[in-house]
Amino acid sequence: MPDYDSRPYVLINRWDPSHLDKVDRLLSLDHGQRVLEVGCGQGHLTKRLAERGIDITGVDANPNASEVAETDRVLHMKGENLEFDNESFDVVLSVHALEHIPPLDQAVAEMARVLKPGGRALHIYPAEPVKGLYAIPTSVILHGTPFKAREVHCHKLWPAKLRRMMKPLGLVETHHEFNLLKSPQFVSAFKKIE
Protein backbone atom coordinates (compact mmCIF):
# COMPACT_ATOMS: atom_id res chain seq x y z
CA MET A 1 0.00 0.00 0.00
CA PRO A 2 1.50 3.37 -0.99
CA ASP A 3 2.38 5.87 1.71
CA TYR A 4 1.35 9.33 0.56
CA ASP A 5 3.04 11.14 3.45
CA SER A 6 5.26 13.07 1.04
CA ARG A 7 5.67 16.82 0.82
CA PRO A 8 7.43 16.64 -2.60
CA TYR A 9 4.55 14.59 -3.99
CA VAL A 10 1.88 17.07 -2.97
CA LEU A 11 3.98 19.99 -4.26
CA ILE A 12 4.66 18.45 -7.67
CA ASN A 13 0.99 18.36 -8.70
CA ARG A 14 0.15 21.34 -10.88
CA TRP A 15 -3.10 23.12 -11.61
CA ASP A 16 -4.92 21.95 -14.74
CA PRO A 17 -7.71 24.37 -15.69
CA SER A 18 -9.33 21.73 -17.90
CA HIS A 19 -10.62 20.04 -14.75
CA LEU A 20 -12.56 23.17 -13.81
CA ASP A 21 -13.92 23.29 -17.37
CA LYS A 22 -15.25 19.75 -16.96
CA VAL A 23 -16.84 20.62 -13.61
CA ASP A 24 -18.52 23.66 -15.19
CA ARG A 25 -19.74 21.72 -18.21
CA LEU A 26 -20.99 18.62 -16.38
CA LEU A 27 -22.12 19.89 -12.97
CA SER A 28 -23.20 23.56 -13.23
CA LEU A 29 -22.63 24.17 -9.53
CA ASP A 30 -24.88 26.64 -7.72
CA HIS A 31 -24.28 28.76 -4.64
CA GLY A 32 -25.57 27.00 -1.56
CA GLN A 33 -24.60 23.53 -2.76
CA ARG A 34 -22.19 21.61 -0.57
CA VAL A 35 -19.35 20.00 -2.52
CA LEU A 36 -16.72 17.47 -1.44
CA GLU A 37 -13.52 16.94 -3.41
CA VAL A 38 -11.83 13.65 -2.53
CA GLY A 39 -8.09 13.48 -3.21
CA CYS A 40 -7.73 17.24 -3.66
CA GLY A 41 -3.95 17.49 -3.17
CA GLN A 42 -2.99 21.15 -2.64
CA GLY A 43 -6.57 22.13 -3.32
CA HIS A 44 -6.14 23.74 -6.75
CA LEU A 45 -9.73 22.94 -7.79
CA THR A 46 -11.11 23.38 -4.27
CA LYS A 47 -9.66 26.90 -4.15
CA ARG A 48 -11.10 27.94 -7.52
CA LEU A 49 -14.57 26.69 -6.63
CA ALA A 50 -14.43 28.36 -3.20
CA GLU A 51 -13.51 31.66 -4.89
CA ARG A 52 -16.79 31.38 -6.78
CA GLY A 53 -18.72 31.11 -3.53
CA ILE A 54 -19.20 27.33 -3.62
CA ASP A 55 -19.32 25.69 -0.17
CA ILE A 56 -16.56 23.16 -0.85
CA THR A 57 -14.37 20.96 1.33
CA GLY A 58 -11.34 19.16 -0.04
CA VAL A 59 -9.85 16.06 1.60
CA ASP A 60 -6.59 14.28 0.90
CA ALA A 61 -4.80 11.24 2.36
CA ASN A 62 -1.47 13.07 2.28
CA PRO A 63 -1.02 14.86 5.64
CA ASN A 64 1.17 17.44 3.89
CA ALA A 65 -1.69 18.54 1.64
CA SER A 66 -3.45 20.68 4.24
CA GLU A 67 -0.13 22.23 5.29
CA VAL A 68 0.77 23.46 1.80
CA ALA A 69 -2.76 23.96 0.49
CA GLU A 70 -3.74 27.07 -1.42
CA THR A 71 -6.88 27.29 0.74
CA ASP A 72 -7.95 26.57 4.30
CA ARG A 73 -10.68 24.25 2.98
CA VAL A 74 -8.33 21.25 2.66
CA LEU A 75 -8.46 18.58 5.39
CA HIS A 76 -6.32 15.51 5.98
CA MET A 77 -8.70 12.58 5.53
CA LYS A 78 -8.77 9.31 3.61
CA GLY A 79 -11.43 8.67 1.00
CA GLU A 80 -12.27 5.30 2.51
CA ASN A 81 -13.02 6.88 5.91
CA LEU A 82 -14.89 10.14 5.34
CA GLU A 83 -15.66 11.86 8.63
CA PHE A 84 -18.93 13.43 7.51
CA ASP A 85 -22.57 12.67 8.27
CA ASN A 86 -24.70 10.66 5.87
CA GLU A 87 -26.14 12.66 2.96
CA SER A 88 -24.04 15.77 3.73
CA PHE A 89 -23.09 16.84 0.20
CA ASP A 90 -24.88 17.78 -3.00
CA VAL A 91 -21.83 16.95 -5.11
CA VAL A 92 -18.82 14.66 -4.68
CA LEU A 93 -15.94 14.86 -7.11
CA SER A 94 -12.50 13.36 -7.53
CA VAL A 95 -9.78 14.21 -10.00
CA HIS A 96 -7.12 11.54 -10.51
CA ALA A 97 -7.71 10.09 -7.05
CA LEU A 98 -9.70 6.84 -7.38
CA GLU A 99 -6.82 4.91 -8.95
CA HIS A 100 -4.68 5.64 -5.85
CA ILE A 101 -7.06 4.31 -3.15
CA PRO A 102 -6.32 0.66 -2.27
CA PRO A 103 -9.73 -0.03 -0.64
CA LEU A 104 -11.56 1.49 -3.62
CA ASP A 105 -14.85 -0.32 -2.94
CA GLN A 106 -14.87 1.16 0.55
CA ALA A 107 -14.01 4.64 -0.75
CA VAL A 108 -16.78 4.74 -3.38
CA ALA A 109 -19.23 3.43 -0.75
CA GLU A 110 -18.17 6.28 1.55
CA MET A 111 -18.60 8.82 -1.25
CA ALA A 112 -22.08 7.45 -1.96
CA ARG A 113 -22.92 7.53 1.76
CA VAL A 114 -22.15 11.24 2.15
CA LEU A 115 -23.96 12.16 -1.09
CA LYS A 116 -27.55 13.37 -0.78
CA PRO A 117 -30.32 11.62 -2.76
CA GLY A 118 -30.43 13.34 -6.14
CA GLY A 119 -26.81 14.43 -5.63
CA ARG A 120 -24.21 14.18 -8.35
CA ALA A 121 -20.72 12.71 -8.52
CA LEU A 122 -17.97 13.41 -11.02
CA HIS A 123 -14.79 11.35 -11.35
CA ILE A 124 -11.81 12.01 -13.63
CA TYR A 125 -9.29 9.17 -13.83
CA PRO A 126 -6.46 8.02 -16.11
CA ALA A 127 -7.13 5.96 -19.22
CA GLU A 128 -4.08 3.77 -18.72
CA PRO A 129 -3.48 1.04 -21.29
CA VAL A 130 -1.41 -0.74 -18.62
CA LYS A 131 -2.02 -0.31 -14.89
CA GLY A 132 0.56 2.04 -13.37
CA LEU A 133 1.95 3.30 -16.68
CA TYR A 134 1.17 6.95 -15.90
CA ALA A 135 2.30 6.60 -12.27
CA ILE A 136 5.98 6.03 -13.03
CA PRO A 137 7.01 9.63 -12.13
CA THR A 138 4.99 9.44 -8.90
CA SER A 139 6.60 6.10 -8.06
CA VAL A 140 10.03 7.69 -8.40
CA ILE A 141 8.99 10.59 -6.11
CA LEU A 142 7.39 8.38 -3.45
CA HIS A 143 9.64 5.32 -3.59
CA GLY A 144 12.80 6.31 -5.46
CA THR A 145 12.10 3.69 -8.13
CA PRO A 146 9.78 3.38 -11.14
CA PHE A 147 9.07 -0.25 -10.28
CA LYS A 148 6.38 0.51 -7.71
CA ALA A 149 4.11 2.35 -10.14
CA ARG A 150 1.47 -0.39 -9.88
CA GLU A 151 1.34 0.21 -6.14
CA VAL A 152 0.74 3.92 -6.76
CA HIS A 153 -1.99 3.38 -9.36
CA CYS A 154 -3.36 0.28 -7.72
CA HIS A 155 -6.46 0.23 -9.96
CA LYS A 156 -6.94 0.33 -13.70
CA LEU A 157 -10.35 1.90 -14.26
CA TRP A 158 -12.64 2.49 -17.21
CA PRO A 159 -16.27 3.70 -17.41
CA ALA A 160 -17.97 0.28 -17.48
CA LYS A 161 -15.98 -0.89 -14.45
CA LEU A 162 -16.79 2.25 -12.49
CA ARG A 163 -20.45 2.01 -13.53
CA ARG A 164 -20.61 -1.56 -12.14
CA MET A 165 -19.11 -0.35 -8.85
CA MET A 166 -21.56 2.55 -8.51
CA LYS A 167 -24.81 0.81 -9.45
CA PRO A 168 -25.23 -1.21 -6.20
CA LEU A 169 -24.65 2.05 -4.28
CA GLY A 170 -27.63 3.70 -5.96
CA LEU A 171 -25.63 5.81 -8.39
CA VAL A 172 -26.65 5.87 -12.04
CA GLU A 173 -24.25 6.99 -14.75
CA THR A 174 -25.40 10.14 -16.54
CA HIS A 175 -22.34 10.74 -18.71
CA HIS A 176 -18.93 9.38 -19.61
CA GLU A 177 -16.25 10.47 -22.04
CA PHE A 178 -12.69 9.84 -23.08
CA ASN A 179 -10.20 12.72 -23.33
CA LEU A 180 -7.02 12.08 -25.30
CA LEU A 181 -5.11 15.35 -25.22
CA LYS A 182 -2.67 16.33 -22.42
CA SER A 183 -3.17 13.14 -20.44
CA PRO A 184 -5.47 10.34 -21.67
CA GLN A 185 -8.30 10.17 -19.16
CA PHE A 186 -11.88 9.12 -18.60
CA VAL A 187 -14.60 11.28 -17.11
CA SER A 188 -17.66 9.68 -15.51
CA ALA A 189 -20.67 11.48 -14.02
CA PHE A 190 -23.32 9.88 -11.79
CA LYS A 191 -26.55 10.80 -10.03
CA LYS A 192 -27.71 9.25 -6.76
CA ILE A 193 -31.20 7.79 -6.98
CA GLU A 194 -33.73 9.72 -4.89
Backbone torsions as a table, in degrees:
resi	resn	phi	psi	omega
1	MET	NA	129.6	-177.6
2	PRO	-69.6	145.6	175.5
3	ASP	-103.1	114.3	-176.2
4	TYR	-92.7	14.2	177.3
5	ASP	-77.0	77.4	-174.3
6	SER	-144.8	113.1	176.4
7	ARG	-64.6	-45.7	178.0
8	PRO	-58.0	-37.4	-179.2
9	TYR	-63.9	-45.5	-179.1
10	VAL	-68.3	-31.0	-179.5
11	LEU	-77.1	-24.5	-175.9
12	ILE	-75.1	-24.3	-178.2
13	ASN	-71.5	127.4	-175.5
14	ARG	-105.6	158.3	178.6
15	TRP	-71.7	131.3	176.0
16	ASP	-121.7	104.1	-177.2
17	PRO	-61.9	-17.6	179.3
18	SER	-65.1	-24.6	177.6
19	HIS	-68.1	-40.6	176.7
20	LEU	-64.9	-38.1	176.7
21	ASP	-59.1	-41.3	179.3
22	LYS	-67.1	-41.5	176.7
23	VAL	-59.5	-46.8	180.0
24	ASP	-61.5	-43.3	-175.9
25	ARG	-71.8	-37.6	-171.8
26	LEU	-101.6	-16.5	-176.5
27	LEU	-117.4	-31.3	-177.6
28	SER	46.0	66.1	-176.7
29	LEU	-67.9	143.4	179.2
30	ASP	-115.4	153.3	173.4
31	HIS	-59.0	143.4	179.8
32	GLY	94.5	-17.3	176.5
33	GLN	-78.8	141.7	175.2
34	ARG	-95.2	130.7	-175.8
35	VAL	-125.3	140.0	175.3
36	LEU	-120.5	126.1	172.5
37	GLU	-107.2	118.4	-179.6
38	VAL	-96.4	128.1	-178.1
39	GLY	77.4	47.3	-170.8
40	CYS	-83.0	-8.5	-178.1
41	GLY	59.4	-131.2	179.4
42	GLN	-71.0	-10.0	179.0
43	GLY	88.5	29.7	179.0
44	HIS	-54.9	-53.0	-178.6
45	LEU	-71.3	-40.9	178.3
46	THR	-55.9	-45.7	-179.6
47	LYS	-61.2	-47.4	-177.1
48	ARG	-63.3	-39.3	179.1
49	LEU	-70.9	-38.0	176.9
50	ALA	-62.3	-37.9	178.9
51	GLU	-63.6	-21.2	177.3
52	ARG	-88.9	0.5	179.6
53	GLY	90.8	12.1	177.5
54	ILE	-79.7	135.5	177.6
55	ASP	-80.8	88.8	-173.5
56	ILE	-119.4	144.0	172.0
57	THR	-124.2	133.8	174.6
58	GLY	-109.5	139.9	176.7
59	VAL	-127.2	147.9	178.6
60	ASP	-148.5	144.7	-179.7
61	ALA	-72.8	-19.6	-179.6
62	ASN	-81.0	115.7	-178.5
63	PRO	-62.8	-18.7	178.2
64	ASN	-76.5	-19.5	-175.4
65	ALA	-59.6	-47.9	-178.4
66	SER	-67.6	-28.1	-180.0
67	GLU	-71.4	-35.0	-177.0
68	VAL	-107.3	6.9	-175.2
69	ALA	-61.0	151.6	176.7
70	GLU	-79.8	-3.3	-176.5
71	THR	-148.9	157.0	177.8
72	ASP	-84.6	8.3	-178.8
73	ARG	-93.1	9.5	-179.1
74	VAL	-101.3	126.8	179.6
75	LEU	-117.0	150.6	173.6
76	HIS	-83.7	114.0	-177.8
77	MET	-165.0	142.0	178.4
78	LYS	-88.3	143.9	-179.2
79	GLY	-62.1	-26.9	-179.4
80	GLU	-85.2	-0.9	179.5
81	ASN	-144.7	69.9	-177.5
82	LEU	-78.7	124.3	-175.5
83	GLU	-92.3	57.4	179.1
84	PHE	-131.6	155.4	177.9
85	ASP	-67.4	159.9	174.0
86	ASN	-57.3	143.5	173.2
87	GLU	52.7	46.8	-178.0
88	SER	-90.8	-20.9	-170.4
89	PHE	-124.1	146.3	175.0
90	ASP	-82.6	-28.6	-177.1
91	VAL	-141.5	137.4	171.2
92	VAL	-123.4	132.2	178.1
93	LEU	-138.0	154.9	175.6
94	SER	-144.5	138.3	-179.9
95	VAL	-123.3	110.2	-179.7
96	HIS	51.9	50.9	179.0
97	ALA	-123.9	-39.5	-173.6
98	LEU	-55.8	-39.6	-176.3
99	GLU	-66.8	-13.6	-178.0
100	HIS	-94.0	-13.3	-169.8
101	ILE	-93.4	108.2	-178.1
102	PRO	-54.9	-51.3	178.1
103	PRO	-86.0	66.0	-173.2
104	LEU	-60.8	-40.1	178.3
105	ASP	-57.8	-42.0	179.3
106	GLN	-66.6	-40.2	-179.5
107	ALA	-65.9	-45.4	-179.6
108	VAL	-68.4	-31.5	175.0
109	ALA	-65.0	-40.2	177.3
110	GLU	-64.8	-42.3	179.1
111	MET	-63.0	-40.2	177.6
112	ALA	-66.8	-37.8	-179.2
113	ARG	-62.0	-41.8	-176.1
114	VAL	-84.5	-5.2	-179.8
115	LEU	-87.6	132.6	179.1
116	LYS	-69.1	152.1	171.1
117	PRO	-56.7	135.0	-175.4
118	GLY	84.2	-5.7	179.7
119	GLY	-72.4	164.2	-176.3
120	ARG	-120.2	150.5	177.6
121	ALA	-128.9	143.5	178.0
122	LEU	-134.7	128.0	-178.9
123	HIS	-128.2	130.8	174.7
124	ILE	-116.7	128.8	-173.0
125	TYR	-150.9	154.8	-172.6
126	PRO	-68.3	143.7	174.3
127	ALA	-96.4	72.7	-176.4
128	GLU	-81.8	127.9	174.3
129	PRO	-69.5	-27.8	177.5
130	VAL	-133.0	129.8	-179.1
131	LYS	-53.9	128.1	176.8
132	GLY	90.1	-9.0	-176.0
133	LEU	-55.1	-44.3	-177.0
134	TYR	-84.5	-0.6	-179.0
135	ALA	-99.8	6.2	-178.2
136	ILE	-59.3	-47.9	177.8
137	PRO	-59.8	-40.3	178.9
138	THR	-64.6	-39.6	178.3
139	SER	-60.6	-39.3	177.9
140	VAL	-65.5	-42.6	179.7
141	ILE	-64.9	-46.9	-175.1
142	LEU	-78.6	-36.3	-170.5
143	HIS	-121.7	-6.9	-179.2
144	GLY	75.0	12.7	179.7
145	THR	-150.5	146.8	176.2
146	PRO	-78.6	-10.1	-171.5
147	PHE	-81.0	2.7	175.9
148	LYS	-110.4	18.2	-178.0
149	ALA	-59.8	-32.7	179.2
150	ARG	-74.7	-14.7	172.1
151	GLU	-83.2	-28.6	179.4
152	VAL	-75.8	-54.3	171.5
153	HIS	-96.5	86.7	-173.8
154	CYS	-84.1	0.8	176.5
155	HIS	-136.0	137.9	168.4
156	LYS	-102.5	118.5	-173.8
157	LEU	-117.6	154.3	173.3
158	TRP	-151.6	163.4	-172.1
159	PRO	-54.6	-44.3	-178.7
160	ALA	-63.7	-38.7	178.8
161	LYS	-65.6	-44.9	179.3
162	LEU	-65.9	-39.0	177.5
163	ARG	-59.0	-43.5	178.1
164	ARG	-64.0	-33.5	178.9
165	MET	-72.0	-35.6	-174.2
166	MET	-81.2	-32.5	-174.1
167	LYS	-55.0	-48.3	179.6
168	PRO	-64.5	-15.8	-179.5
169	LEU	-91.8	3.2	178.7
170	GLY	83.8	20.9	177.6
171	LEU	-109.5	129.1	-177.7
172	VAL	-110.3	131.9	179.6
173	GLU	-67.8	132.6	177.5
174	THR	-111.3	-15.2	-177.5
175	HIS	-168.4	145.1	165.1
176	HIS	-149.6	153.4	-179.7
177	GLU	-153.1	164.2	175.7
178	PHE	-118.0	128.8	176.1
179	ASN	-112.4	128.2	-176.8
180	LEU	-96.3	-39.7	-172.2
181	LEU	-71.7	157.5	-175.2
182	LYS	66.4	-77.1	180.0
183	SER	-138.7	118.4	-179.7
184	PRO	-56.1	124.9	-177.0
185	GLN	-150.7	159.0	173.1
186	PHE	-105.5	153.5	175.0
187	VAL	-130.7	125.9	179.4
188	SER	-128.9	131.6	177.6
189	ALA	-116.2	144.0	-177.3
190	PHE	-136.6	158.3	172.6
191	LYS	-128.0	137.0	178.1
192	LYS	-82.4	129.4	-179.3
193	ILE	-61.7	136.3	-179.5
194	GLU	-83.3	NA	NA
